[in-house]
Amino acid sequence: MTRPADALDHWLLPQLREREQAGLYRSCSVYKGYDGSAGTSAQGRRETILCGNDYLGLATDPRLVRAFEACAQREGSGSGAAHLVSGHRAEHEALEADLAAFTGRPAALFFSTGYMANLGALQALLGRGALVAEDRLNHASLLDAVRLAGARSLRYRHADAAHLGERLEEGARLVVTDGVFSMDGDVAPLAEAAALCRKHGATLVVDDAHGLGVLGPDGRGSLAEADVDWADAPVLVGTLGKAFGAFGAFVSGSAALVEALRQFARTYIYTTAPPPGLAAAAREALRIAREEKWRRERVLSLAQRFRDEARSRGLPLGGGSTLTPIQPVLVGGSATALAWSRVLEEHGLRVTAIRPPTVPEGTARLRVSLTARHGEADIDRLITGLCEAARRYPVETVV
Ligand SMILES: *Cc1c(COP(=O)(O)O)cnc(C)c1O
């Protein structure tokens, strides 16, 4: 008799094999001792990590760690309940006030992750069958959120405001876009999108997971950089696990928006409130991000150095005209991307290969991303490694 566990494995194993044969298998590398720019691999090798999202180098900042620890000493490791039950602590409340102030909006709501924030916000704002325009290269959590809300998605060509305009003519009532695109490192045409939404009476939702902390005056993000008033982009989603070096996420906007999400966003309501220590660390990060402008300047000057060097060597660089810490190198096929990643590993450099379905077929890439803790020497080693990879494994035509 076949045991149910064996029957389940029998069904799963061929699917895993198929994925592996397509060059799409993924696995976790185990690191310890991350210090803001490097970590020690399971083989005991020190590797410079050039693919994380710790843009300002805050994830290992002792001030965040101390805030986290001190709060855990007072409040414990877990919140013990959902926000609306008894898990909402003074530190959560204070973080929400700080997030509202940081983003220049009346209110903010703290979610456990960016994925949950997007799912919750769009489910709360969209009725079944509602028409939504979304950039075709939006982050997976946004694409999933629209689908799970049961809305009808009208995708527009990447960062193409004219095509977005057509989608609005077709009746889209909500427009959803990344601020800085997570896998491409370019910036959405936010001023044009905001003007189109205003003209059509549509609501603009911006997920600025990669812009907040990095772009705009005081690191206020890509909307601030594009000089878009908050009332023209009424729903802002941000994460705390990237530039802010902590964990969690938020939605900020009007008091009514935040109150509606508190009442209707299921991913806020039916889940345990994050550890209060995280909120304490995130508050410290917001303060530091505002005050230590050199971190933004540093990561962007490293990105500029990388771009200049990569261009001059003819490396297939993606990205847009606005400088961001995300600098994709487009190699085409999944096998080639894996081969490039292995060459870099031989140089003690970690840049994970990003393959479909995270990015479209034929656009596998090395998503290089920099932090304020990297040095010029890291960039130079990266360029050397990439040039060797390009010689050994020529780039395929990107479709
Ligand atoms: C990383 C990311 C998310 C998810 O945020 P988490 O807090 O990591 O769950 C959402 N949107 C975008 C654009 C992202 O890059």
Ligand as a Chemical Component Dictionary entry (heavy atoms), coordinates in Angstrom:
data_LIG
# 
_chem_comp.id                   LIG 
_chem_comp.type                 NON-POLYMER 
_chem_comp.pdbx_formal_charge   0 
_chem_comp.three_letter_code    LIG 
# 
loop_
_chem_comp_atom.comp_id 
_chem_comp_atom.atom_id 
_chem_comp_atom.alt_atom_id 
_chem_comp_atom.type_symbol 
_chem_comp_atom.charge 
_chem_comp_atom.model_Cartn_x 
_chem_comp_atom.model_Cartn_y 
_chem_comp_atom.model_Cartn_z 
_chem_comp_atom.pdbx_ordinal 
LIG C1 C1 C 0 10.593 43.324 -1.857 1  
LIG C2 C2 C 0 9.361  43.905 -2.453 2  
LIG C3 C3 C 0 8.122  43.688 -1.864 3  
LIG C4 C4 C 0 7.962  42.751 -0.720 4  
LIG O1 O1 O 0 8.361  43.321 0.480  5  
LIG P1 P1 P 0 8.719  42.354 1.700  6  
LIG O2 O2 O 0 8.669  43.224 2.877  7  
LIG O3 O3 O 0 10.069 41.809 1.398  8  
LIG O4 O4 O 0 7.666  41.291 1.706  9  
LIG C5 C5 C 0 7.044  44.351 -2.376 10 
LIG N1 N1 N 0 7.152  45.144 -3.460 11 
LIG C6 C6 C 0 8.322  45.350 -4.076 12 
LIG C7 C7 C 0 8.383  46.252 -5.272 13 
LIG C8 C8 C 0 9.466  44.719 -3.596 14 
LIG O5 O5 O 0 10.623 44.890 -4.221 15 
# 
loop_
_chem_comp_bond.comp_id 
_chem_comp_bond.atom_id_1 
_chem_comp_bond.atom_id_2 
_chem_comp_bond.value_order 
_chem_comp_bond.pdbx_ordinal 
LIG C1 C2 SING 1  
LIG C2 C3 SING 2  
LIG C2 C8 DOUB 3  
LIG C3 C4 SING 4  
LIG C3 C5 DOUB 5  
LIG C4 O1 SING 6  
LIG O1 P1 SING 7  
LIG P1 O2 DOUB 8  
LIG P1 O3 SING 9  
LIG P1 O4 SING 10 
LIG C5 N1 SING 11 
LIG N1 C6 DOUB 12 
LIG C6 C7 SING 13 
LIG C6 C8 SING 14 
LIG C8 O5 SING 15 
# 
